[in-house]
Every structure is written in structure tokens, then in C-alpha cells.
Amino acid sequence: MNRNEQQIMDIDQNEINREDDMNFTITPWEVSGGLDDDNLYIKLIKKFGTQSIDDLLISRIQEITGEIHPLLKQRYFFSHRDLGWIFDKYQHGEKFYLYTGRGPSGMVHLGHILPWIFTKYLQEKFDVKLLFQITDDEKFLYNINLSRGQIKKFTYENILDIIAVGFKPELTKIIIDTIHIKHLYPIALDISRKITFSTAKAAFGFSNNTNIGMIGFPPIQASPCFLPSVLENKPTPVLIPAAIDQDPYWRITRDVAEKLGYYKPAQIHSKFLPSLTMNSKMSSSKPDDAVLTTDEPEVVVKKIKSSLTGGQPTVAIQRELGGNPNKCPVFWYLKYFFDSEKKSNERFYRCTSGNLLCGECKNNLADNSKDFIIEFKKNRERAKNVISDFILDGKSDEVESIQNA
Ligand code: TYM
């Protein structure tokens, strides 16, 4: 049993179920509270009934791919369903599809691209196809203040980000719901017939005030889990890399999969990248507290320099008591984007022992982020010329209308 599993065992189930211990809300549309709880992810594994990624699974990945991605090593990806099963299938010659997505409600931030960077690594190492869904319908239904025109514009901007991550065009297809609905709708119908309102309410927290479009939406996000079986004309395994907020979709999908003759989709779940204020996850709806890929480099530096940290109110107290890296967004961004494991551990100990001041970390992060954003922006520019290579069914009038939005 590894440390992670031991910790899970050590947390009393009753304690986890206590109301005051579950003072966070995690749905695909809302993540609030909990990010300051050191046991959040252990509790989520229990609450959602997933499994922690143990050392055995990590060595298996290393055996197959020859390398462990830092996001896995650092346990940013911390939980899964059926990952071992996906590897069994793969090793017996059954290739899986990757499936992930984006809801275009704003510009893309650093938190979004972490699962995409990891998905790219999986695509390269396993040489597998990727379906990338853009749920423009979901974001229109959920954000009643956003117009169709605004969502179209974000769809275009977000596609540039997706391509800029570096997926292989010959193995990647972007599905835009309102354009490619004919590929999803028949599957969504099969799924909808098997899900009752009471199941949907329990999984997503729908209430009498929820608009009926939202209530009917989940089968659309579930459909790409089964589309590979339709495209390949045989049951085809699917692996979904995403943060754990998307999990309710996969729970209902897994419930109906076998009844419809498909494999249950497997998942690998990541943690959340916190906002610059550390009190919530980074989110498109709070652009001032997020580092956006479209921010100018000087804006990125400014945002980082004025970010909250886990530091003490004065240098003297920091030297005496040390800081708290676990509560510091600057530490987390450095850890997941730029620091090696060794460097991150050193940073942690220098900070907690009072030998590191926040200014140094902020400077490190600002320099690294500036270079990263400059490079990413170049990729976004190049992406403008290759959009049609990535879109399902190639370029159409509708895709052109998105480009002109
Ligand atoms: P969306 O656009 O909210 O998020 C896109 C991806 O980014 C992850 N994510 C984050 N990860 C870490 N830290 C954060 N602060 C953070 N914020 C968002 C999300 O988990 C997701 O992986 N309904 C979906 C779109 C979708 C999808 C999918 C996502 C359709 N099919 C399949 C994942 C897999 C959405 O609105 O994601």
C-alpha cells in the first residue's frame, strides 16, 4: 500500500461523510470551497468512488511508455477508473481512443492546458487517436449572459489554443457540438432513454430552476465516449484525461455503457490548478485571477507579481516561521509547469524553513511564464493556418463562419 492509499485508509469514513467535512461543491460548472483542504483529493476519491493512482500503475505506465510524465510523477493526475484495464487492452492489441474537451465560455487559462499537455503525451506515447469535443451548446445553456456570437468567438480562440498544444493532426479530430451534432445525436438519444431525471439530479445537482436544455445536455457530452465504437465499427476502449470536475458525466455514462453494448469509458483525473487568489480553481469566468494564454507577457508578469502567496506578512516573520507552499498558487504553478521534482522539493524546504522569500519565487515564475506565453502565442498564430486539418469532417461553411466570428 502506498502513502496515498494509507492516507485514505486513515481517514475515517464517518468523518468524510460529515456535513462540515464536505463543505465544498464540485460539479462540472462549479468548484467552490475545499481547495484549502489538504485532504480534498483523498476525500474526492472516496466521494466519487474512483481509485488512487498507485505506484504499481505508475511502473506499468513506465514499462509501456518508457517514461513517466512529470504531471503523473508529481501526482497532479491522482485518480482513475479502469486505467489498468485500458493498458491490458492496449497490450493485447486493442488500441484505445483518447477523449477530452473544452466548454468555450471564455479564453483558455493555464489550468485548462495542463490536462491537454498530458493528453498530448498520451497521444504520442501510445500513438492513439484523440476526439476533442467543444461543448458550445453547454456553455450557451449554462451562461445565460453569453450570446451565441460570443460563444462562437471563444470557440475559435479556444481551437487555436487546442492546436497550439501540439496534438498530431492526423490523429486528432475536434468536434464542435452545434456543427457536428449529427455524429452525436443518435448516440445521445440511446443514452438519454436510459437515464432518468432522478439519476441526472443526483449526479449533477439539477433543481426545478435548472433550464431544461441543461437537463438534456449530459448525453451530448457522453456521446464521444461511444463514438469511437461507431467509427471503428467494433467496441473500442476510450480513456478520458480531465480534471475531476467532469466526473459526473462519466458516472452516468458508465452506468449505461454496457446496457448499450459499449465499453465503460476509463478516466484519469487531475487536480485543479488554483486561481491567483488561491480561494477557488482557476476559471475563465474570473479572468483577473487567472493566467490566460492570450494575456500579453507584461500582463502575465503583472498578475504574477501581484498574486497572493503562502508567505508571512513580513520578511522577519517569514524568516522566523517559514511560509506555507501548500497554500501558495505561485508554488503550485512552478511545481506543475516549470520545476523539476528535485527543484520543487528544494523550493518547498527552503520556503518552510524561512530561507526563501516570496519575491524570489514570483520572479522565477514570472520569467518562466513570460517565456512560455511568448512561445505559446507563436503556436497560436501558426494554428490559424491549419484549423481545417483538425476539424471533424474538414472545413465547412459553419467552420468558416466560426473563423470569421
Ligand atoms: P472546461 O472548458 O470547463 O475545462 C476544460 C478542461 O480543463 C479542466 N479544467 C481545469 N483543470 C485544472 N485546473 C483548473 N482550474 C481547471 N479548470 C478546468 C477541465 O476538467 C477540462 O478537462 N464540459 C467540459 C467540456 C468537455 C470535456 C469533455 C472536458 C466536453 N467533453 C471531455 C473533459 C473531457 C468543460 O466545460 O470543460
Boltz pocket constraint, residues with backbone or C-beta under 6 A from the ligand:
constraints:
  - pocket:
      binder: B
      contacts: [[A, 28], [A, 99], [A, 100], [A, 101], [A, 102], [A, 103], [A, 104], [A, 111], [A, 112], [A, 113], [A, 114], [A, 115], [A, 133], [A, 134], [A, 135], [A, 138], [A, 221], [A, 240], [A, 241], [A, 242], [A, 243], [A, 244], [A, 245], [A, 246], [A, 270], [A, 271], [A, 272], [A, 273], [A, 274], [A, 281], [A, 282], [A, 283]]
      max_distance: 6.0
